[in-house]
Amino acid sequence: MDIEIKCFATLSRFTPEGGRMQLDGGTTVAGVMQALGIAADDVKIVFINGIHATPETVLQSGDRLGLFPAVGGG
């Protein structure tokens, strides 16, 4: 299956070339993070198709995955 991935802020370097990735059916967000080399502790917010999700969420073909680190400001 094919999904779109966007990693934001300090995670942007992990976004795959072209922003897309081919996955096996049943792959979770955590599986994608592992495949991209992103430590679980580095991701604080997960969105799938604009809706908050968890690392245990199973992805579907055509999903848009957004991964965000902790965000600070002042």
C-alpha positions in Angstrom: 0.0 0.0 0.0 1.1 3.6 -0.6 0.9 6.4 2.0 2.0 10.0 2.1 4.3 11.0 5.0 5.3 14.4 6.3 7.6 14.8 9.2 7.6 18.3 10.7 10.1 20.6 12.4 13.2 18.7 13.8 11.8 15.5 12.3 11.7 16.9 8.7 15.0 15.2 7.8 13.2 11.8 8.1 10.6 12.5 5.5 11.1 10.0 2.7 12.1 11.3 -0.7 8.9 12.3 -2.6 7.0 12.2 0.7 5.6 8.7 -0.1 6.3 5.2 1.2 5.2 1.7 0.2 4.1 -0.4 3.1 2.8 -3.9 3.8 -0.8 -4.2 4.9 -1.2 -4.0 8.6 1.7 -1.6 9.2 1.3 0.7 12.2 2.5 4.2 12.7 5.2 2.8 15.0 6.3 0.5 12.2 6.8 3.5 9.9 8.7 5.4 12.5 11.0 2.4 13.0 11.5 2.0 9.3 12.4 5.7 9.0 14.8 5.5 12.0 12.7 7.8 14.2 12.9 7.1 17.9 9.5 6.7 19.5 10.4 9.3 22.2 11.0 11.9 19.4 7.4 11.9 18.2 4.8 13.6 20.4 1.9 14.1 18.0 0.6 11.9 15.2 -2.1 12.8 12.7 -3.6 10.5 10.1 -5.7 12.3 7.5 -5.8 15.3 9.8 -7.1 13.4 12.8 -5.1 12.7 16.0 -3.9 9.1 16.1 -1.5 6.9 18.2 1.6 5.0 17.2 -0.5 1.8 17.4 -2.9 2.9 14.7 -2.9 0.7 11.6 -2.4 2.6 8.4 -4.6 2.2 5.3 -3.6 2.7 1.6 -3.8 6.4 0.7 -3.5 7.7 4.3 -1.7 11.0 5.0 0.6 10.6 8.0 2.0 13.6 9.9 4.6 13.2 12.6 5.4 16.1 14.9 8.1 16.4 17.6 7.5 18.2 20.9 7.0 21.9 20.2 8.3 24.6 22.4 7.8 28.3 22.2 8.0 31.5 24.1 
